[in-house]
């Protein structure tokens, strides 16, 4: 298929909607473990009904390196960007852009997911200006000071702003992107929109909703309920069991959870076996910081059990696994409460799913006030994860030490995935149909910063070997 030519006939290649990401989602959402993959897999019927298809970036070590480095930056981890990292990342975006340009129907929509494809919207605007596009970043956009340290920040921002709509998980991420565009790069910003030439790019806080309907369905399956009973029997805890599920990202605040649970045990002194924490660690560490986090988690859990457990009765049950949706539903049913307390990023997917799975049984949930509010999940206990004393008291409330534990429930207006997806596509169509507007005057950029007006770059060529250079971004 031709990279830049527009399809002239309605054939099997001319799709009205193309969803692009770092991977094609699973055919069955129940086989997924990552919440983004679960949601996208659940949208397969929605995409098919709109004459849509899925595509993914080509595999390659260079492209994976760039994606991993940007993931660290977006997750508030230290990122070392070696010389030459950008060209393989750029090449992967170019390759996918040619694929999409050759298969999209006239006036179609391209919906890009993830930081792996930040250059794609601008490339498609150059190749296929008839297409509308949205880019959806599911990790929080970093502050301008962190993003601006990256030498290629102009190219990455210009890539994002090739879209008609940029969707981010929460308002803080939106503010960070608007700040980067306006204060650092001098682009006019007004009413949640960024002026790029004679276009306006709309920036939305539009978090990917949890698949609560799918979790309710799974929680009713006899085999899932039987598995939940097996888990509960194996724990041998007659009292409340609190569940903690996280990867190895320090921003998930596992360290803070364990310190708070330690303080709760020290202050309230429950008898061993009357209350316990089940911590499920998902995936493998991807960065040195995540490897350090795993080692720290191992030490803290060993210390907790060494200090507070009795023979044959742990106070922290620790499992390293990546549960699929069926096992996750069983874990939700087996436990009485959930600690969902990230400190930098993250949404309430696990909390909403936990409440949906338990239904009438009630769901006791502790959430982070740094990433969510009490209105996001009515009845949830909100806490600052860095305040160990308050966190320990929140755990005491969740364990029923001060009377019946609070019960949380999913908001009646929590969006279903299909309605959420239609909302995003409607915003894209509206923005694309607005047409060109007069060019506004640029804002003065902050001294010492440059504006994102890189020249049109040709397709990347392999760079000649140079001495290694690293750019550290914190």
Protein Blocks (a to p, Z undefined) as FASTA:
>chain_A
ZZklccfbdcfklcfbdcddfbdcdfblklpmbfklmmmmmmmmmmmmnopadddddddf
klmmmmmmmmmmmnopacdddehklmmmmmmmmmmmmmmmmmccehiacddedjklmmmm
mmmmmmmmmbccddddfbdcddfklmmmpmklmmmmmmmmmpmbdcdfbfklmmmmmmmm
mmmnopaceehiacehjaccddddddddddfklmmmmmmpmklmmmmmmmmmmnopabdc
ddddddfbfklommmmmmmmmmmmmmnopaehiaccddddehjdfbfklmmmmmmmmmmm
mmmmmmmmcehiafbdcddddddfklmmmmmmmpmbdcdddfkbccfklmmmmmmmnmmn
opaddddfklccfklmghiacddfklmmlmmmmmmmmnopnocaddddddfklccfklmm
mmmmmmmmmmmmnopadddddddddehiacdddccdddddddddddddddddZZ
